[in-house]
Amino acid sequence: MLQLLTFLVEKLSLLCKFKLFVLSYSDQDRERHVHRERTQPPLRRGDLLEVPRTLFTHYGIYLGDNKVAHLIPDILLVLTNDEKIISSVITNKRLILGCMYKCATVRVDTLENFAYGSKILVNRMDKMMKNHVFPNEEVAKRAEKLMGAIQYSLLWNNCEHFVTYCRYGSAVSRQTEKFCECLKSIIRDQRSVIVTVFLGMISILCFGIVPSTTLLSILIPFTLWMAG
């Protein structure tokens, strides 16, 4: 039992570190941003913008005239054709339901609506990417060509994939890579098998021996064991 508790604490702390990574980073960046705010050059068309949020970072491409193109989930795309309603600021509820339905759009919002009260980081990813950076005008045109509804995937086709494709020609997401590495470390730990067996036994005791609980109690530990 002590081993199981130790394992759970380790993995929960690992997941928390992943989720809070952006938060702790954004706090530092916000301090730096405030310090450099007066000396920063004005935004240029084609700049890659980052907005650190609590659990993730949102990305967009600056188009000039205080406008930003960004990929964002929105459930209203499947509920209405009214452009006036769709063009309104996307609420958290619309965003979450859009994620679940895998429905998104590449749309243009004002810089203020894109930032949503957070500080904006400019072209920070240029130093991290190995790919050549396209000229700013080409970046903006690539973003404009992708306007409209698009299939969404939280891991494989999100806002970061959109901006990296536009600016570097390769759709990648460092946030997805970090999340996958976190999952791999959990799967490779053989104690995951013990935990899933333990949880499976509890579910059987609570809900009885039914196909749904029994099958999962066998398949999940077996899959983790083979993948480890």
Disulfide bonds with the S-S distance in Angstrom:
none
